[in-house]
């Protein structure tokens, strides 16, 4: 018996780490670390949920202004120091999150996490800084593409004040005060609203421990739950060139959402230069298909679309869209973080599973919805 046991011990294979590790801290913050052996870049992404700081007419744009100021770091030079080390930072305010994307050379985890620690701090803000960033936001608005304008028109028609443009109202932004921004920061940067996602050639345990030590410093709070939103259909106009069709969806987890995303991709495939927009959300949102060419005729395309002909193609396009988000460290961190910071158990694979089990009847119902009163039609110039 002893020789047999000795032989078994000799051929045991060391236990390898799983591909990813998810951790939820006592203060409600969350961490995901995913290991990609041999990855040439390292993605460290920091998310702050908008729970408790959702856009209202009197606060519209304050989160966007805060994002501009936070992204500079406490000393105003965070971007420059990252570039010196071969990395760069992108910051974005979305409906559900404020997101900071750090793309770094492999092996620069310490730099990435020290940057996140700085991004968690409320910077010292002066009235002059607010006016400076307000001008920059105004320039961003002036450069907005027609795709974005059509999307905003759809959201406003569907959700009213609950669908306000996250870029913000310039009058609100220009009249902001440091106190207003500090109040938003306290809520948005509390534990339950925060997540860090690290994807690259890293050790899961040590990276998770380092992320957890940073997030553990955030205060624990109970952010209020958002009030239910009942979307409206109907028609609206936009100053943008083109046309868009939009459908309300229940959230990433819903089979209905998967079917409507597939239907949107199928419709977009029926004409040249169409776009499809859906930002992963746990709750209600919009899936939008549009085109920025004049006289697009999307309504006619939707009216004559044949579900039996488009079913396989629409599903394949939707699955390819998700898988494309999972083919690089940056894409993986983005999609996993967007979902994680909203609900801890949400994952990209959920929609893939729903697409795999989607029936022709469910797809047909989604396609029919695009030509029903629940749809939003945006007519551009």
C-alpha positions in Angstrom: 0.0 0.0 0.0 2.8 2.5 0.9 4.4 2.3 -2.6 1.0 3.0 -4.2 0.4 6.0 -2.0 3.9 7.3 -2.7 3.2 7.0 -6.4 -0.1 8.8 -6.1 1.6 11.7 -4.2 4.3 11.9 -6.8 1.9 12.4 -9.7 -0.4 15.0 -8.0 -0.7 18.2 -10.1 -0.5 21.5 -8.1 -3.8 23.2 -7.8 -4.0 26.2 -10.1 -5.9 29.4 -9.4 -9.3 29.8 -11.0 -9.5 32.2 -13.9 -11.2 34.9 -11.8 -12.0 35.7 -8.2 -14.9 37.9 -7.0 -14.9 39.3 -3.5 -17.5 41.5 -1.7 -16.2 43.4 1.3 -17.9 44.1 4.6 -18.7 47.7 3.6 -20.4 46.5 0.4 -17.6 47.3 -2.1 -16.7 44.6 -4.6 -13.6 43.3 -6.4 -13.1 41.1 -9.4 -9.6 40.0 -10.5 -9.3 38.0 -13.7 -6.0 36.4 -14.7 -4.9 36.3 -18.4 -1.5 34.6 -18.6 0.9 36.4 -20.9 -1.3 39.5 -21.3 0.7 42.4 -22.7 -1.4 45.0 -20.9 -3.0 45.4 -17.5 -6.5 46.9 -17.1 -7.5 48.4 -13.8 -10.9 49.9 -13.8 -12.7 51.7 -11.0 -16.5 52.1 -10.9 -18.7 54.3 -8.7 -22.4 53.5 -9.1 -24.9 56.3 -9.4 -27.3 54.8 -6.8 -28.5 57.7 -4.6 -27.1 60.3 -7.0 -29.3 59.8 -10.1 -29.9 62.7 -12.4 -32.6 65.2 -11.6 -33.4 68.6 -13.2 -31.7 70.4 -10.4 -28.6 68.2 -10.3 -28.3 67.3 -14.0 -24.6 67.4 -14.9 -23.1 67.5 -11.4 -21.9 63.9 -11.6 -20.3 64.7 -14.9 -18.6 67.7 -13.5 -17.4 65.7 -10.5 -15.9 63.1 -12.8 -13.9 65.7 -14.6 -12.5 67.0 -11.3 -11.9 63.6 -9.7 -10.0 62.3 -12.8 -7.3 64.9 -12.3 -6.3 63.4 -8.9 -5.8 65.3 -5.6 -2.8 67.2 -7.1 -4.2 67.7 -10.5 -1.4 65.7 -12.2 -2.6 62.1 -12.2 -2.9 61.8 -16.0 0.6 63.2 -16.5 2.2 60.8 -14.0 0.5 57.8 -15.6 1.7 58.8 -19.0 5.2 59.0 -17.8 5.0 55.4 -16.7 3.5 54.3 -20.1 -0.2 54.2 -19.0 -3.2 56.3 -19.6 -6.5 57.1 -18.0 -10.0 57.5 -19.5 -12.9 58.7 -17.4 -16.6 58.6 -18.3 -19.9 59.3 -16.7 -22.8 57.0 -17.6 -26.3 56.7 -16.4 -25.5 53.9 -13.9 -21.9 54.5 -13.2 -18.9 56.8 -13.1 -16.0 54.9 -14.6 -12.2 55.3 -14.6 -10.3 53.1 -17.0 -6.5 52.7 -16.4 -4.6 50.9 -19.1 -1.1 50.0 -18.0 2.0 48.0 -19.1 2.0 44.5 -17.7 3.4 44.4 -14.1 2.2 47.9 -13.1 -0.5 46.8 -10.7 0.9 48.9 -7.8 0.8 52.0 -10.0 -2.8 51.3 -11.1 -4.0 50.8 -7.5 -2.2 53.8 -6.1 -4.0 55.8 -8.9 -7.4 54.3 -7.8 -6.6 55.3 -4.2 -6.2 58.9 -5.4 -9.4 58.7 -7.5 -11.3 57.8 -4.4 -10.4 61.1 -2.7 -12.6 64.2 -3.0 -10.3 66.9 -4.5 -10.1 70.4 -3.3 -12.5 72.3 -5.6 -12.6 76.1 -6.2 -15.2 78.1 -8.1 -12.5 78.8 -10.7 -12.0 75.1 -11.3 -15.8 74.6 -11.7 -16.0 77.3 -14.4 -12.9 75.9 -16.2 -14.4 72.4 -16.4 -17.8 73.8 -17.3 -16.2 75.3 -20.5 -14.7 71.9 -21.3 -18.0 70.2 -20.9 -19.6 72.8 -23.2 -17.0 72.0 -25.8 -17.7 68.3 -25.4 -21.4 69.0 -26.0 -20.6 71.0 -29.1 -18.7 68.1 -30.5 -21.3 65.4 -29.8 -22.0 63.2 -32.8 -25.5 62.6 -34.2 -25.5 59.1 -32.8 -25.4 60.5 -29.3 -28.1 63.1 -30.0 -30.5 60.5 -31.4 -29.9 58.4 -28.3 -30.6 61.2 -25.9 -33.8 62.1 -27.7 -34.9 58.5 -27.3 -34.1 58.4 -23.6 -35.9 61.7 -22.9 -39.0 60.5 -24.8 -39.0 57.1 -23.1 -38.2 58.2 -19.5 -38.8 61.9 -19.2 -36.9 63.4 -16.3 -35.6 59.9 -15.5 -33.8 59.8 -18.8 -31.9 63.1 -18.6 -28.7 63.5 -20.6 -25.8 62.6 -18.3 -23.6 65.1 -20.0 -25.7 67.6 -18.1 -27.3 71.0 -18.2 -24.7 73.7 -18.6 -26.6 76.2 -16.5 -26.7 73.6 -13.6 -23.0 72.9 -14.0 -22.0 76.6 -14.1 -23.9 77.2 -10.9 -22.4 74.3 -9.0 -20.7 74.8 -5.7 -18.0 72.7 -4.0 -20.5 71.8 -1.3 -22.9 70.3 -3.9 -20.1 68.2 -5.4 -18.9 67.1 -1.9 -22.4 65.9 -1.1 -22.6 63.8 -4.3 -19.1 62.4 -3.7 -20.0 61.2 -0.2 -22.9 59.1 -1.5 -21.4 57.9 -4.8 -18.0 57.0 -3.3 -19.4 55.0 -0.4 -18.7 51.3 0.0 -21.8 49.7 -1.6 -21.4 51.9 -4.7 -17.7 51.0 -5.5 -16.0 48.3 -7.4 -12.5 47.6 -8.8 -11.9 45.2 -11.6 -8.3 44.1 -12.5 -7.6 42.0 -15.6 -4.2 40.9 -16.8 -1.3 38.6 -15.9 -1.6 39.0 -12.2 -1.9 36.8 -9.1 -5.5 36.5 -8.1 -5.0 36.4 -4.3 -2.4 39.2 -4.0 -4.3 41.5 -6.4 -7.6 40.9 -4.6 -6.0 41.7 -1.3 -4.4 44.9 -2.6 -7.8 46.0 -4.1 -9.6 45.1 -0.9 -7.3 47.2 1.2 -8.1 50.3 -0.8 -11.8 49.8 -1.0 -12.1 48.9 2.7 -11.4 52.5 3.5 -14.7 53.6 1.9 -17.5 54.3 4.4 -20.4 51.8 4.6 -23.8 53.3 3.8 -27.3 52.4 2.6 -27.8 54.1 -0.7 -31.5 54.4 -1.5 -33.0 52.2 -4.1 -34.1 53.9 -7.3 -37.8 54.4 -7.8 -39.4 52.2 -10.5 -39.5 53.7 -13.9 -42.4 53.2 -16.4 -41.2 53.9 -19.9 -43.3 55.5 -22.5 -43.4 54.9 -26.3 -44.2 57.5 -28.9 -42.5 59.8 -31.4 -40.1 62.6 -31.0 -37.7 64.7 -33.0 -34.0 65.5 -32.9 -31.7 68.1 -34.4 -29.4 65.3 -35.4 -29.3 63.8 -38.9 -30.9 60.4 -39.1 -33.4 58.3 -37.3 -33.6 55.9 -34.4 -35.9 53.2 -33.1 -35.7 52.3 -29.4 -37.3 49.7 -27.1 -37.4 49.7 -23.3 -35.8 46.6 -21.7 -36.0 45.2 -18.2 -32.3 44.6 -17.5 -29.3 42.5 -18.4 -30.7 39.4 -16.6 -34.0 39.3 -18.5 -34.6 36.9 -21.5 -36.7 39.7 -23.0 -33.6 42.0 -23.0 -31.6 39.4 -24.8 -34.3 38.9 -27.4 -34.6 42.7 -28.0 -30.9 43.1 -28.3 -30.8 40.3 -30.9 -33.8 41.9 -32.7 -32.0 45.3 -32.8 -28.9 43.7 -34.3 -31.0 42.0 -36.9 -32.7 45.2 -37.9 -29.3 47.0 -38.0 -28.1 44.4 -40.4 -30.8 45.2 -42.9 -29.3 48.6 -43.8 -25.9 50.1 -44.3 -24.1 52.1 -41.6 -26.6 51.3 -38.8 -25.7 51.4 -35.1 -27.0 49.5 -32.1 -26.6 51.0 -28.6 -27.3 49.1 -25.3 -25.4 49.9 -22.1 -25.5 46.9 -19.7 -27.8 47.7 -16.8 -29.3 45.8 -14.0 -32.6 47.7 -14.3 -34.7 49.4 -17.0 -32.9 50.7 -20.0 -33.2 51.2 -23.8 -31.9 49.2 -26.7 -31.5 51.6 -29.7 -31.0 50.9 -33.4 -30.4 53.9 -35.7 -28.7 55.4 -38.7 -27.2 58.8 -39.2 -27.9 59.0 -42.9 -30.7 61.2 -44.2 -34.0 59.5 -45.2 -33.0 56.2 -43.5 -36.4 54.5 -43.6 -35.8 52.5 -40.4 -39.6 52.3 -39.7 -40.2 50.7 -43.1 -37.3 48.3 -42.5 -38.8 47.3 -39.2 -42.3 46.9 -40.7 -41.1 44.4 -43.4 -38.6 42.5 -41.3 -39.2 38.8 -41.3 -38.5 37.1 -37.9 -38.0 33.6 -39.3 -35.3 34.9 -41.8 -33.5 37.0 -39.2 -33.7 34.8 -36.1 -30.4 32.9 -36.5 -28.5 36.0 -37.8 -29.8 38.3 -35.0 -28.8 35.8 -32.3 -25.3 35.3 -33.8 -24.7 39.0 -34.0 -25.7 39.6 -30.4 -23.5 36.7 -29.2 -20.6 38.0 -31.2 -21.1 41.5 -29.6 -20.8 40.0 -26.1 -17.9 37.8 -27.0 -16.1 40.7 -28.6 -16.3 42.5 -25.2 -14.5 39.6 -23.7 -11.5 39.4 -25.9 -9.1 41.9 -24.3 -8.2 42.9 -20.7 -9.8 46.3 -21.3 -13.1 44.9 -22.6 -13.3 42.2 -19.9 -12.8 44.7 -17.1 -15.3 47.1 -18.7 -18.2 44.7 -19.0 -17.6 42.8 -15.8 -17.3 46.0 -13.8 -20.4 47.6 -15.4 -22.4 44.7 -14.2 -20.6 44.0 -10.9 -21.1 47.5 -9.5 -24.9 47.3 -10.2 -25.5 43.7 -8.9 -22.8 41.5 -7.5 -24.0 38.4 -9.3 -24.5 39.9 -12.7 -22.1 38.6 -15.4 -21.8 38.8 -19.2 -22.4 35.0 -19.6 -26.0 35.5 -18.4 -27.1 37.1 -21.7 -25.1 34.5 -23.7 -27.1 31.8 -21.9 -30.4 33.7 -22.6 -29.5 34.0 -26.3 -28.7 30.3 -26.4 -32.1 29.4 -25.1 -34.0 32.1 -26.9 -36.9 30.7 -29.0 -38.1 31.9 -32.4 -41.3 33.0 -30.7 -39.4 35.2 -28.2 -37.4 36.7 -31.1 -40.5 37.3 -33.1 -42.1 39.1 -30.2 -39.1 41.3 -29.8 -39.1 42.2 -33.5 -42.8 43.0 -33.3 -42.2 45.3 -30.4 -40.1 47.6 -32.6 -43.2 48.3 -34.7 -45.6 48.6 -31.7 -46.7 51.6 -29.6 -44.1 50.6 -26.9 -41.3 51.7 -29.3 -39.8 55.1 -29.4 -39.3 56.7 -32.9 -36.9 59.5 -33.2 -37.0 61.5 -36.4 -34.0 63.6 -37.2 -33.4 66.1 -40.0 
